[in-house]
């Protein structure tokens, strides 16, 4: 008996929560967007001393970042605007002069003329160079070369074959050689 009552209470609370959630979804979008805001202040009736002021125009609720597809106040159609955008500039339009670079100044001073060329002018193209001078004929002739049967003198005799080295010096006791053995008795 207790379990059924608890089950019925759980189901009732579930359905009440579901109906509350569905009623919240049925609310207009503006109410959903401003649901987290504090409730509006209570309306105070105007005192008789002060006349009732006209209500200000409604202020658009703050734009919600996550709902880019929804507009609170759709744009009025274009034909209601009396302002027309200016026509596009013509293609042959040129900017004012100050946008252009100024023209280069005109120099009245001329550079001095180049110095005169002191070299001889080049001959015309049909001019041919003069022929080379004839070779000088020397009256003096160099002596003829020696005849081919001339032989160079024979080399001096080689004396190294006849030369003998001097005999070695006798061995003394003060030389580096070992002293002679003692005489046998």
C-alpha positions, 0 to 999 in steps of 0.5 A: 500500500505504501509503495503504490502511494509513493509511486503515485506521488512520484508520477504526479510530481513528474507530470507537474514538472513536465506540464510546467516545462511545457508551459514554459516552452509555450511562452513567447520568446521575449519572455524566455529571453528575459526569464533570468531578469528580475521582475518589473517594478510594481506599477505605482498609480500616479498621484493626483498632483502630477498628471499622468505622463505618456508611457515611453516607447518599448525598449528592445530586449537585449540581444541574445547571442545564441539566437541569431535567427530571431529578430525582435523588431524586423526591419521595415521595408525598404520603400519606407525610407526616404533617404537615397544613397548617393550615386556611385562615382563615375569612372572617368572621375579624377581626384583633385589635383593635390592627390597627384604628385606635382610636375617636375620643375622646369630647369632653365639652366643648361649644363655647359657644352662638353669640351671640344674633342681635340682628337683627330676626326675619324676618317670616312668609312671608305678610307683604307689604312696605309700599307705597312712600310717596307722591311729595312734591308740591312747591309750588315749580315750576321756571321754564318752559323758554324758548320754541322761537322763542328764538335764540342771539345772533349771533356777533361779527363776524369781524375777520380779514378787515379786518385787514391785516398791517403792511408788511415793514421796509425792507431795511438793510445789516445785515439778512440780505438781500443788499446792493444792487448797486453803482450804475452809472456 
